[in-house]
Structure formats: structure tokens, C-alpha cells
Amino acid sequence: MKEFGDFFKNDWYFAVPMALMSLVAITMVIWRILLNMNAKTNMSEFLPVFQQKLEKEGIEGAIRYCRKREDMIPRRLYTAGLETSKQGLAAMRRAMANVIELEIVPDLNFLLAPILAIGKIATMVGLLGTVISMINTFTAIQGAGGGAEVTSHSKEIGLALFATAMGLVTAIPLVFAHVLFKDWIGKFELRMKGAAQKLLLLVQSAKPSAGYPTARVQAGPADTSIRS
């Protein structure tokens, strides 16, 4: 611990920026985790309530219900599909595919690029700090007069390696977190496509109710799949 403190004291021009990068990276990872948690939807709880709204209040009532929710699938995906339901199933399919590709997936990738960038830069900055510290140390050793003077610089050599160690400690968790986030996005995209398929089937089979007529869905091809 004392050596770590000496590293911050002697090589502060590398230690302080790397500590700031680590702090920023941790903040972004926590922020991205919170955004992912808010994006998730428990479909087993949402779909029965949504189906009741659709049957009792029609398309407009279902749109109002989806807009009130904070999770991503109802508020953005289902709303986009329902708003184009008057144009038929094909239009709904296109609208939801566009929302997934052009809006939702880019939002899910928010913060991932800087997280990965800091992970890669931290390693290089750590190596740079080690190289510069080693150059300075060996320059001092070269100018030393005796063996005792050379031995006294061994501590500085150890301190120089702290820069690389700190860079790796910062980079490894960030790269790992980035891989997990990308995997989560891929799985969530599949869930959105499955949810869109369920919406198409629900709208196709919805019955008009008194007072809240559902919008007419034009007869179209039997294929109701979502293609990205």
C-alpha cells in the first residue's frame, strides 16, 4: 500500500489521469446497467394487461397505455406498431423493424464506445507511464557512481511497473463489461422481435368493442414476422 502511495506521489502526472479514467469508466458502467434495467419488460405481466386494454379500449386505448410505461418495448416498439396499425400488418412490421434498427439498438449502445475506448487507452497509458519511468530510472542508474547507488534505484523500477498494473486493472473489467453489454443487446434485440411478433398476432385477432372500435387492419400476407 505504501508503494502504491509512493507511485501517486512520484508519478502523479500518470497516476492522477488514470485514476480519473477509472472513476469515469465506473460511472459509465453503472449508468449503462441502470439504463438496461429500466429498458427491460416483464412480458408475462405486461401482455395480459395490454391485451385487455386492446380488447376493451381499442387501438387508441392500447397506445395510451403503452405511452404511460417507462420500459422500452411498450413505450417505443409497441407504440410505433400501433400508430401504423390502420395501414395494415405490413406497415406495422416495417415501423417496428425501423424503430428497432434506427432508434432502440443505437440507444442500447449508448456509452459502450467510450467504455471500450477507456479500456484500451488505459492499457496504453499505463505502458507509456512504465516506459517513461524506466527510462528515467535507467538514466539515473547510468549516472550513479557505485553499486550501492544502483541498488537504491530498484525501488523506482518497482514503482514504474505500477503504471502498467493500474492500466490493466482499469482495462480488464471494462473490456469484460463491454462484452457482456453487447451480448445483452443481442439477446434483447431477439426479445423485441418476439414481442413485435406477438403484437402483430394480437392486433390481427383483436375484436372491436362497443365505444372503442379498433382500427381496421387491412388484410395482408399471412407472414407476420419481423425482419431487421
C-alpha positions in Angstrom: 0.0 0.0 0.0 2.9 2.3 0.8 4.4 1.6 -2.7 1.1 2.5 -4.3 1.0 5.8 -2.4 4.6 6.4 -3.5 3.5 5.8 -7.1 0.9 8.5 -6.8 3.3 10.8 -5.1 6.3 10.4 -7.5 4.4 9.7 -10.8 1.3 11.8 -10.2 1.2 13.0 -13.8 0.3 9.4 -14.9 -1.4 8.2 -11.7 -4.0 11.0 -11.5 -5.2 10.8 -15.1 -5.5 7.0 -14.9 -7.4 7.3 -11.6 -9.8 9.8 -13.2 -10.3 7.5 -16.2 -11.1 4.6 -13.9 -13.6 6.8 -12.0 -15.3 7.9 -15.2 -15.4 4.4 -16.6 -17.0 3.0 -13.4 -19.6 5.8 -13.5 -20.5 4.9 -17.2 -20.7 1.2 -16.4 -23.1 1.8 -13.6 -25.1 4.2 -15.7 -25.4 1.7 -18.5 -26.5 -1.0 -16.1 -29.3 1.2 -14.7 -30.4 2.1 -18.3 -30.6 -1.6 -19.1 -32.6 -2.4 -16.0 -35.1 0.3 -17.0 -35.4 -1.0 -20.5 -36.4 -4.5 -19.6 -40.1 -5.5 -19.7 -41.7 -8.5 -17.9 -43.8 -9.7 -20.9 -45.7 -12.3 -18.8 -47.1 -9.5 -16.7 -47.4 -6.9 -19.4 -49.1 -8.8 -22.2 -52.3 -9.9 -20.3 -52.9 -6.2 -19.3 -52.1 -5.0 -22.7 -54.5 -7.5 -24.3 -57.3 -6.4 -22.0 -56.7 -2.7 -23.0 -56.6 -3.6 -26.6 -59.9 -5.6 -26.4 -61.8 -3.1 -24.2 -60.5 0.3 -25.4 -59.2 -0.5 -28.9 -56.0 0.7 -30.6 -56.2 4.2 -29.1 -56.5 2.9 -25.5 -53.6 0.5 -26.1 -51.5 3.3 -27.4 -52.3 5.5 -24.3 -51.4 2.6 -22.0 -48.0 1.9 -23.8 -47.1 5.6 -23.7 -47.5 5.7 -19.9 -45.0 3.0 -19.4 -41.3 3.6 -18.9 -39.9 0.4 -20.3 -38.7 0.3 -23.9 -40.8 -2.4 -25.6 -44.2 -0.9 -24.8 -43.3 2.8 -24.9 -41.3 2.7 -28.1 -41.8 -0.6 -30.0 -45.5 -1.2 -29.4 -46.4 2.4 -29.8 -44.7 2.6 -33.2 -46.5 -0.5 -34.3 -49.9 0.5 -33.0 -49.7 4.0 -34.6 -49.4 2.5 -38.0 -52.0 -0.3 -37.5 -54.5 1.5 -39.7 -52.2 0.8 -42.7 -52.1 -2.9 -42.1 -49.8 -5.6 -40.7 -47.1 -4.9 -43.3 -46.9 -1.3 -42.2 -46.8 -2.3 -38.6 -44.0 -4.7 -39.3 -41.9 -2.1 -41.1 -42.5 0.5 -38.5 -41.4 -1.8 -35.6 -38.3 -3.0 -37.6 -37.3 0.6 -38.3 -37.7 1.5 -34.6 -35.6 -1.4 -33.5 -32.8 -0.8 -36.0 -32.7 3.0 -36.1 -33.7 4.0 -32.6 -33.7 1.3 -29.9 -30.5 -0.5 -30.8 -28.5 2.7 -31.1 -29.8 3.8 -27.7 -28.8 0.5 -26.2 -25.3 1.0 -27.5 -25.1 4.4 -25.7 -21.9 4.6 -23.6 -20.4 1.4 -24.9 -18.0 3.1 -27.3 -16.4 5.3 -24.6 -16.3 2.4 -22.1 -14.3 0.3 -24.6 -12.1 3.3 -25.6 -11.2 3.9 -22.0 -10.4 0.2 -21.5 -8.0 0.3 -24.5 -6.5 3.7 -23.7 -5.8 2.8 -20.0 -3.6 -0.1 -21.0 -1.6 2.1 -23.4 -1.3 5.0 -20.9 -0.1 2.5 -18.3 2.6 1.1 -20.6 3.7 4.7 -21.5 4.0 5.6 -17.9 6.1 2.5 -17.2 8.4 3.1 -20.2 9.0 6.8 -19.3 9.6 5.9 -15.6 12.0 3.1 -16.6 13.9 5.5 -19.0 14.3 8.0 -16.2 15.3 5.3 -13.7 18.0 3.8 -16.0 19.3 7.2 -16.9 19.8 7.8 -13.2 21.4 4.4 -12.8 23.8 5.2 -15.6 24.9 8.3 -13.8 25.3 6.5 -10.5 28.9 6.2 -9.2 28.7 2.8 -7.4 26.9 -0.4 -6.8 25.1 1.0 -3.8 23.7 3.8 -5.9 22.4 1.4 -8.4 20.7 -0.7 -5.8 19.0 2.4 -4.4 17.1 2.8 -7.7 15.5 -0.7 -7.6 12.5 0.9 -5.7 11.9 3.3 -8.6 11.9 0.3 -11.0 9.1 -1.3 -9.0 7.2 1.9 -8.9 7.4 2.2 -12.6 5.5 -1.1 -13.0 2.6 0.2 -11.0 1.6 2.2 -14.1 1.1 -0.9 -16.2 -0.6 -2.7 -13.3 -3.0 0.2 -12.8 -3.8 0.3 -16.6 -4.6 -3.4 -16.7 -6.7 -3.2 -13.5 -8.7 -0.5 -15.3 -8.9 -2.1 -18.7 -9.7 -5.8 -17.9 -13.1 -5.1 -16.1 -14.1 -2.5 -18.8 -13.4 -4.9 -21.7 -15.3 -7.7 -19.9 -18.2 -5.3 -19.2 -18.3 -4.2 -22.8 -18.6 -7.9 -24.0 -21.4 -8.5 -21.5 -23.3 -5.4 -22.6 -23.0 -6.4 -26.3 -24.3 -9.9 -25.5 -27.2 -8.4 -23.6 -28.1 -6.1 -26.5 -28.1 -9.1 -28.9 -30.5 -11.1 -26.6 -32.7 -8.0 -26.1 -33.0 -7.5 -29.8 -34.3 -11.0 -30.2 -36.8 -10.4 -27.4 -38.0 -7.3 -29.1 -38.6 -9.1 -32.4 -40.5 -11.8 -30.5 -42.6 -9.1 -28.7 -43.3 -7.5 -32.1 -44.5 -10.8 -33.5 -46.9 -11.2 -30.5 -48.2 -7.6 -31.1 -49.0 -8.4 -34.8 -50.9 -11.5 -33.7 -52.8 -9.7 -31.0 -53.8 -6.9 -33.4 -54.8 -9.3 -36.1 -57.1 -11.2 -33.7 -58.5 -8.2 -31.8 -62.2 -7.8 -31.9 -63.9 -4.3 -32.0 -65.6 -3.3 -28.7 -68.5 -1.0 -28.2 -67.5 2.5 -27.8 -63.8 1.9 -28.6 -63.7 0.5 -32.1 -60.3 -1.0 -33.0 -58.8 0.3 -36.2 -59.4 -1.8 -39.3 -56.4 -3.9 -40.1 -56.1 -4.4 -43.8 -55.8 -8.0 -44.9 -52.3 -8.7 -46.0 -49.9 -11.6 -46.3 -50.0 -14.2 -43.7 -46.4 -13.6 -42.9 -46.2 -11.5 -39.7 -42.5 -11.9 -38.9 -40.2 -9.1 -38.1 -37.2 -8.8 -40.3 -34.3 -6.5 -39.3 
